[in-house]
Amino acid sequence: MILPIQTGQDNPILKQEAKEVKEITAQIKQLVLDMIETMEANQGVGLAAPQVGQLLQIIIAKPEPNKEALVLINPQIKKTSRKKEIIEEGCLSLPNLSVPVARSVKTIVQGLALNGQPVKIKAKGLLARIIQHEIDHLSGVLIVDKGL
């Protein structure tokens, strides 16, 4: 099911901290499937649960259209490269807006897969950027808060 996307810089849901997912239930699995469908329907490359009105630590990243979406539950950035890159970023929650944002070119992130198994991902390039962007959403941080 395609979910409505929360929009606007002053949207209170987008400014709140997301809560840790304590248990991966059938409802969580359905939310993830709905998030993937919503992201794809809106031509996005990433989505965080707060963007669909759920204050939960869940992110989706899909830098390549023909590959499966990466799902991370309770993601935590463990390490980032010192090297940063400034690139214009957009956001499904801030339509028609793009902001130059400096982000690390590489990152290591840990979290849980949808099956509950721990995962550790070494990401670089666009995937690293998407993960950092979506994890910002879990802390209530938008691109306008990070823009240069």
Secondary structure, DSSP 4 states (H G I P E B T S, - for coil): -PPPPP--TT-GGGGSPPBPP----HHHHHHHHHHHHHHHHTT-SEEEGGGGT--BSEEEE-SSTTSPPEEEEEEEEEEE-S-EEEEEE--TTSTT--EEEEEESEEEEEEE-TTS-EEEEEEEHHHHHHHHHHHHHHTT--HHHH--
